[in-house]
């Protein structure tokens, strides 16, 4: 197998609530180290970014189907493993074994549940979004999410509570 690609997706409404405070802006005079990858390069936003800019940034990060189509235009499907964050939380060992198998590694060598669930890094506060903002965000994503769930049936829509608002 050529280079394996691993993607882990999170409930899009949770993406909307994530504040990109851990992403720092690059100085305008310094070019990026590598060319941007994806259909629409997004600027890195700091913690002081205006809410509209944050929502726009997070919206484009949540167009999962669109981003995966871009990858699949350049790489065969066999090189792509798409995991769902919520499945990884619910059964970390099974998802680690699935990842190990995909990578051609012995799945029995996957870490234990204790090792997989140990928290590393910092936690960031998440801004509260109004129900109207969350609803508008999800309705705008609906066509992309419908295609995503159709083409990637291993994703469990029931694990993304925000999809219930679209029913």
Rosetta constraint file for C-alpha pairs under 8 A:
AtomPair CA 1 CA 79 HARMONIC 7.08 0.50
AtomPair CA 2 CA 79 HARMONIC 6.93 0.50
AtomPair CA 3 CA 79 HARMONIC 6.75 0.50
AtomPair CA 4 CA 79 HARMONIC 4.75 0.50
AtomPair CA 4 CA 80 HARMONIC 6.18 0.50
AtomPair CA 4 CA 81 HARMONIC 7.69 0.50
AtomPair CA 4 CA 102 HARMONIC 7.94 0.50
AtomPair CA 4 CA 103 HARMONIC 6.76 0.50
AtomPair CA 5 CA 79 HARMONIC 5.72 0.50
AtomPair CA 5 CA 80 HARMONIC 4.72 0.50
AtomPair CA 5 CA 81 HARMONIC 6.16 0.50
AtomPair CA 6 CA 80 HARMONIC 5.94 0.50
AtomPair CA 6 CA 81 HARMONIC 4.89 0.50
AtomPair CA 6 CA 82 HARMONIC 6.16 0.50
AtomPair CA 6 CA 83 HARMONIC 7.61 0.50
AtomPair CA 7 CA 80 HARMONIC 7.49 0.50
AtomPair CA 7 CA 81 HARMONIC 6.18 0.50
AtomPair CA 7 CA 82 HARMONIC 4.87 0.50
AtomPair CA 7 CA 83 HARMONIC 6.06 0.50
AtomPair CA 8 CA 82 HARMONIC 5.84 0.50
AtomPair CA 8 CA 83 HARMONIC 4.55 0.50
AtomPair CA 8 CA 84 HARMONIC 5.36 0.50
AtomPair CA 8 CA 85 HARMONIC 5.81 0.50
AtomPair CA 9 CA 64 HARMONIC 7.63 0.50
AtomPair CA 9 CA 82 HARMONIC 7.41 0.50
AtomPair CA 9 CA 83 HARMONIC 6.24 0.50
AtomPair CA 9 CA 84 HARMONIC 4.85 0.50
AtomPair CA 9 CA 85 HARMONIC 5.56 0.50
AtomPair CA 10 CA 14 HARMONIC 6.88 0.50
AtomPair CA 10 CA 15 HARMONIC 6.77 0.50
AtomPair CA 10 CA 84 HARMONIC 6.21 0.50
AtomPair CA 10 CA 85 HARMONIC 5.15 0.50
AtomPair CA 10 CA 86 HARMONIC 6.88 0.50
AtomPair CA 11 CA 15 HARMONIC 6.61 0.50
AtomPair CA 11 CA 85 HARMONIC 7.87 0.50
AtomPair CA 11 CA 86 HARMONIC 7.82 0.50
AtomPair CA 11 CA 159 HARMONIC 7.83 0.50
AtomPair CA 11 CA 160 HARMONIC 5.07 0.50
AtomPair CA 11 CA 161 HARMONIC 7.59 0.50
AtomPair CA 11 CA 162 HARMONIC 7.03 0.50
AtomPair CA 12 CA 16 HARMONIC 6.35 0.50
AtomPair CA 12 CA 62 HARMONIC 5.54 0.50
AtomPair CA 12 CA 138 HARMONIC 7.57 0.50
AtomPair CA 12 CA 160 HARMONIC 7.87 0.50
AtomPair CA 12 CA 162 HARMONIC 7.41 0.50
AtomPair CA 13 CA 17 HARMONIC 6.46 0.50
AtomPair CA 13 CA 134 HARMONIC 6.71 0.50
AtomPair CA 13 CA 137 HARMONIC 7.64 0.50
AtomPair CA 13 CA 138 HARMONIC 6.95 0.50
AtomPair CA 13 CA 162 HARMONIC 5.92 0.50
AtomPair CA 14 CA 18 HARMONIC 6.28 0.50
AtomPair CA 15 CA 58 HARMONIC 6.18 0.50
AtomPair CA 15 CA 59 HARMONIC 8.00 0.50
AtomPair CA 15 CA 61 HARMONIC 7.74 0.50
AtomPair CA 15 CA 62 HARMONIC 6.76 0.50
AtomPair CA 16 CA 55 HARMONIC 6.25 0.50
AtomPair CA 16 CA 58 HARMONIC 5.30 0.50
AtomPair CA 16 CA 59 HARMONIC 6.64 0.50
AtomPair CA 16 CA 62 HARMONIC 7.87 0.50
AtomPair CA 16 CA 134 HARMONIC 7.75 0.50
AtomPair CA 16 CA 137 HARMONIC 7.79 0.50
AtomPair CA 17 CA 126 HARMONIC 5.56 0.50
AtomPair CA 17 CA 127 HARMONIC 5.74 0.50
AtomPair CA 17 CA 128 HARMONIC 6.67 0.50
AtomPair CA 17 CA 129 HARMONIC 6.75 0.50
AtomPair CA 18 CA 58 HARMONIC 7.81 0.50
AtomPair CA 18 CA 125 HARMONIC 7.86 0.50
AtomPair CA 18 CA 126 HARMONIC 5.31 0.50
AtomPair CA 18 CA 127 HARMONIC 7.07 0.50
AtomPair CA 19 CA 47 HARMONIC 7.10 0.50
AtomPair CA 19 CA 54 HARMONIC 7.29 0.50
AtomPair CA 19 CA 124 HARMONIC 7.41 0.50
AtomPair CA 19 CA 125 HARMONIC 7.28 0.50
AtomPair CA 19 CA 126 HARMONIC 5.72 0.50
AtomPair CA 19 CA 127 HARMONIC 6.70 0.50
AtomPair CA 20 CA 44 HARMONIC 7.97 0.50
AtomPair CA 20 CA 45 HARMONIC 6.16 0.50
AtomPair CA 20 CA 46 HARMONIC 6.37 0.50
AtomPair CA 20 CA 47 HARMONIC 6.43 0.50
AtomPair CA 20 CA 54 HARMONIC 7.49 0.50
AtomPair CA 21 CA 45 HARMONIC 7.19 0.50
AtomPair CA 21 CA 46 HARMONIC 5.20 0.50
AtomPair CA 21 CA 47 HARMONIC 4.24 0.50
AtomPair CA 21 CA 124 HARMONIC 7.54 0.50
AtomPair CA 22 CA 46 HARMONIC 7.32 0.50
AtomPair CA 22 CA 47 HARMONIC 7.68 0.50
AtomPair CA 23 CA 44 HARMONIC 5.88 0.50
AtomPair CA 23 CA 45 HARMONIC 6.04 0.50
AtomPair CA 23 CA 46 HARMONIC 5.90 0.50
AtomPair CA 24 CA 44 HARMONIC 6.06 0.50
AtomPair CA 24 CA 45 HARMONIC 6.12 0.50
AtomPair CA 24 CA 46 HARMONIC 5.07 0.50
AtomPair CA 25 CA 43 HARMONIC 7.55 0.50
AtomPair CA 25 CA 44 HARMONIC 5.08 0.50
AtomPair CA 25 CA 45 HARMONIC 5.69 0.50
AtomPair CA 25 CA 46 HARMONIC 5.87 0.50
AtomPair CA 26 CA 30 HARMONIC 6.82 0.50
AtomPair CA 26 CA 32 HARMONIC 7.98 0.50
AtomPair CA 26 CA 44 HARMONIC 7.29 0.50
AtomPair CA 32 CA 36 HARMONIC 7.83 0.50
AtomPair CA 36 CA 41 HARMONIC 5.88 0.50
AtomPair CA 37 CA 41 HARMONIC 6.86 0.50
AtomPair CA 38 CA 67 HARMONIC 6.40 0.50
AtomPair CA 38 CA 70 HARMONIC 6.40 0.50
AtomPair CA 38 CA 71 HARMONIC 7.62 0.50
AtomPair CA 39 CA 66 HARMONIC 7.76 0.50
AtomPair CA 39 CA 67 HARMONIC 6.67 0.50
AtomPair CA 39 CA 70 HARMONIC 6.46 0.50
AtomPair CA 42 CA 57 HARMONIC 6.69 0.50
AtomPair CA 42 CA 60 HARMONIC 7.98 0.50
AtomPair CA 43 CA 57 HARMONIC 7.81 0.50
AtomPair CA 45 CA 49 HARMONIC 5.99 0.50
AtomPair CA 45 CA 54 HARMONIC 7.25 0.50
AtomPair CA 49 CA 53 HARMONIC 6.40 0.50
AtomPair CA 49 CA 54 HARMONIC 6.33 0.50
AtomPair CA 50 CA 54 HARMONIC 6.35 0.50
AtomPair CA 51 CA 55 HARMONIC 6.12 0.50
AtomPair CA 52 CA 56 HARMONIC 6.13 0.50
AtomPair CA 53 CA 57 HARMONIC 6.04 0.50
AtomPair CA 54 CA 58 HARMONIC 6.06 0.50
AtomPair CA 55 CA 59 HARMONIC 5.86 0.50
AtomPair CA 56 CA 60 HARMONIC 6.39 0.50
AtomPair CA 57 CA 61 HARMONIC 6.40 0.50
AtomPair CA 58 CA 62 HARMONIC 6.20 0.50
AtomPair CA 59 CA 63 HARMONIC 6.75 0.50
AtomPair CA 59 CA 137 HARMONIC 7.11 0.50
AtomPair CA 59 CA 141 HARMONIC 7.79 0.50
AtomPair CA 62 CA 141 HARMONIC 7.52 0.50
AtomPair CA 63 CA 67 HARMONIC 6.34 0.50
AtomPair CA 63 CA 141 HARMONIC 6.73 0.50
AtomPair CA 63 CA 144 HARMONIC 6.15 0.50
AtomPair CA 63 CA 145 HARMONIC 7.55 0.50
AtomPair CA 64 CA 68 HARMONIC 6.08 0.50
AtomPair CA 64 CA 144 HARMONIC 7.04 0.50
AtomPair CA 64 CA 145 HARMONIC 7.24 0.50
AtomPair CA 64 CA 148 HARMONIC 6.89 0.50
AtomPair CA 65 CA 69 HARMONIC 6.07 0.50
AtomPair CA 65 CA 144 HARMONIC 5.61 0.50
AtomPair CA 65 CA 145 HARMONIC 6.66 0.50
AtomPair CA 65 CA 147 HARMONIC 6.43 0.50
AtomPair CA 65 CA 148 HARMONIC 4.75 0.50
AtomPair CA 66 CA 70 HARMONIC 6.44 0.50
AtomPair CA 66 CA 144 HARMONIC 6.86 0.50
AtomPair CA 67 CA 71 HARMONIC 6.52 0.50
AtomPair CA 68 CA 72 HARMONIC 6.08 0.50
AtomPair CA 69 CA 73 HARMONIC 6.09 0.50
AtomPair CA 70 CA 74 HARMONIC 6.92 0.50
AtomPair CA 71 CA 75 HARMONIC 5.95 0.50
AtomPair CA 72 CA 76 HARMONIC 5.91 0.50
AtomPair CA 72 CA 77 HARMONIC 6.21 0.50
AtomPair CA 75 CA 79 HARMONIC 6.68 0.50
AtomPair CA 75 CA 80 HARMONIC 7.81 0.50
AtomPair CA 76 CA 80 HARMONIC 7.32 0.50
AtomPair CA 81 CA 99 HARMONIC 7.60 0.50
AtomPair CA 81 CA 102 HARMONIC 7.19 0.50
AtomPair CA 82 CA 152 HARMONIC 7.91 0.50
AtomPair CA 83 CA 87 HARMONIC 7.46 0.50
AtomPair CA 83 CA 88 HARMONIC 7.44 0.50
AtomPair CA 83 CA 95 HARMONIC 7.75 0.50
AtomPair CA 83 CA 155 HARMONIC 7.41 0.50
AtomPair CA 84 CA 88 HARMONIC 6.42 0.50
AtomPair CA 84 CA 155 HARMONIC 6.22 0.50
AtomPair CA 84 CA 156 HARMONIC 7.84 0.50
AtomPair CA 85 CA 89 HARMONIC 6.31 0.50
AtomPair CA 86 CA 90 HARMONIC 6.10 0.50
AtomPair CA 86 CA 159 HARMONIC 6.30 0.50
AtomPair CA 86 CA 160 HARMONIC 7.83 0.50
AtomPair CA 87 CA 91 HARMONIC 5.95 0.50
AtomPair CA 87 CA 92 HARMONIC 7.34 0.50
AtomPair CA 87 CA 95 HARMONIC 7.23 0.50
AtomPair CA 87 CA 159 HARMONIC 7.67 0.50
AtomPair CA 88 CA 92 HARMONIC 4.57 0.50
AtomPair CA 88 CA 93 HARMONIC 7.91 0.50
AtomPair CA 88 CA 94 HARMONIC 7.89 0.50
AtomPair CA 88 CA 95 HARMONIC 5.55 0.50
AtomPair CA 88 CA 96 HARMONIC 7.76 0.50
AtomPair CA 89 CA 117 HARMONIC 7.84 0.50
AtomPair CA 91 CA 95 HARMONIC 6.39 0.50
AtomPair CA 92 CA 96 HARMONIC 5.96 0.50
AtomPair CA 92 CA 113 HARMONIC 6.28 0.50
AtomPair CA 92 CA 116 HARMONIC 6.49 0.50
AtomPair CA 92 CA 117 HARMONIC 7.45 0.50
AtomPair CA 93 CA 97 HARMONIC 6.09 0.50
AtomPair CA 93 CA 110 HARMONIC 7.13 0.50
AtomPair CA 93 CA 111 HARMONIC 7.19 0.50
AtomPair CA 93 CA 112 HARMONIC 6.50 0.50
AtomPair CA 93 CA 113 HARMONIC 5.70 0.50
AtomPair CA 93 CA 116 HARMONIC 7.47 0.50
AtomPair CA 94 CA 98 HARMONIC 6.12 0.50
AtomPair CA 95 CA 99 HARMONIC 6.15 0.50
AtomPair CA 96 CA 100 HARMONIC 6.10 0.50
AtomPair CA 96 CA 107 HARMONIC 7.63 0.50
AtomPair CA 96 CA 110 HARMONIC 5.94 0.50
AtomPair CA 96 CA 111 HARMONIC 7.46 0.50
AtomPair CA 97 CA 101 HARMONIC 6.04 0.50
AtomPair CA 97 CA 107 HARMONIC 4.52 0.50
AtomPair CA 97 CA 108 HARMONIC 7.06 0.50
AtomPair CA 97 CA 110 HARMONIC 5.71 0.50
AtomPair CA 98 CA 102 HARMONIC 6.18 0.50
AtomPair CA 98 CA 107 HARMONIC 7.11 0.50
AtomPair CA 99 CA 103 HARMONIC 6.22 0.50
AtomPair CA 99 CA 107 HARMONIC 7.95 0.50
AtomPair CA 100 CA 104 HARMONIC 6.27 0.50
AtomPair CA 100 CA 105 HARMONIC 4.92 0.50
AtomPair CA 100 CA 106 HARMONIC 6.34 0.50
AtomPair CA 100 CA 107 HARMONIC 5.12 0.50
AtomPair CA 100 CA 109 HARMONIC 7.97 0.50
AtomPair CA 100 CA 110 HARMONIC 6.73 0.50
AtomPair CA 101 CA 105 HARMONIC 5.46 0.50
AtomPair CA 101 CA 106 HARMONIC 6.41 0.50
AtomPair CA 101 CA 107 HARMONIC 5.55 0.50
AtomPair CA 105 CA 109 HARMONIC 7.72 0.50
AtomPair CA 106 CA 110 HARMONIC 7.63 0.50
AtomPair CA 111 CA 115 HARMONIC 5.96 0.50
AtomPair CA 111 CA 116 HARMONIC 6.32 0.50
AtomPair CA 112 CA 116 HARMONIC 6.24 0.50
AtomPair CA 113 CA 117 HARMONIC 6.07 0.50
AtomPair CA 114 CA 118 HARMONIC 6.29 0.50
AtomPair CA 129 CA 133 HARMONIC 6.09 0.50
AtomPair CA 129 CA 134 HARMONIC 6.23 0.50
AtomPair CA 130 CA 134 HARMONIC 6.27 0.50
AtomPair CA 131 CA 135 HARMONIC 5.94 0.50
AtomPair CA 132 CA 136 HARMONIC 6.10 0.50
AtomPair CA 133 CA 137 HARMONIC 6.02 0.50
AtomPair CA 134 CA 138 HARMONIC 6.14 0.50
AtomPair CA 135 CA 139 HARMONIC 6.07 0.50
AtomPair CA 135 CA 165 HARMONIC 7.03 0.50
AtomPair CA 136 CA 140 HARMONIC 6.12 0.50
AtomPair CA 137 CA 141 HARMONIC 6.41 0.50
AtomPair CA 138 CA 142 HARMONIC 6.04 0.50
AtomPair CA 138 CA 162 HARMONIC 7.30 0.50
AtomPair CA 138 CA 163 HARMONIC 7.51 0.50
AtomPair CA 138 CA 165 HARMONIC 7.76 0.50
AtomPair CA 138 CA 166 HARMONIC 7.26 0.50
AtomPair CA 139 CA 166 HARMONIC 6.70 0.50
AtomPair CA 141 CA 145 HARMONIC 6.06 0.50
AtomPair CA 142 CA 146 HARMONIC 6.03 0.50
AtomPair CA 142 CA 166 HARMONIC 7.32 0.50
AtomPair CA 143 CA 147 HARMONIC 6.45 0.50
AtomPair CA 144 CA 148 HARMONIC 6.18 0.50
AtomPair CA 145 CA 149 HARMONIC 6.14 0.50
AtomPair CA 146 CA 150 HARMONIC 6.21 0.50
AtomPair CA 147 CA 151 HARMONIC 6.11 0.50
AtomPair CA 148 CA 152 HARMONIC 5.86 0.50
AtomPair CA 149 CA 153 HARMONIC 5.67 0.50
AtomPair CA 149 CA 155 HARMONIC 6.36 0.50
AtomPair CA 149 CA 156 HARMONIC 7.95 0.50
AtomPair CA 149 CA 157 HARMONIC 7.28 0.50
AtomPair CA 156 CA 160 HARMONIC 7.52 0.50
AtomPair CA 157 CA 161 HARMONIC 7.91 0.50
AtomPair CA 157 CA 163 HARMONIC 6.95 0.50
AtomPair CA 158 CA 163 HARMONIC 7.81 0.50
AtomPair CA 160 CA 164 HARMONIC 7.86 0.50
AtomPair CA 161 CA 165 HARMONIC 7.81 0.50
AtomPair CA 162 CA 166 HARMONIC 7.67 0.50
AtomPair CA 163 CA 167 HARMONIC 7.14 0.50
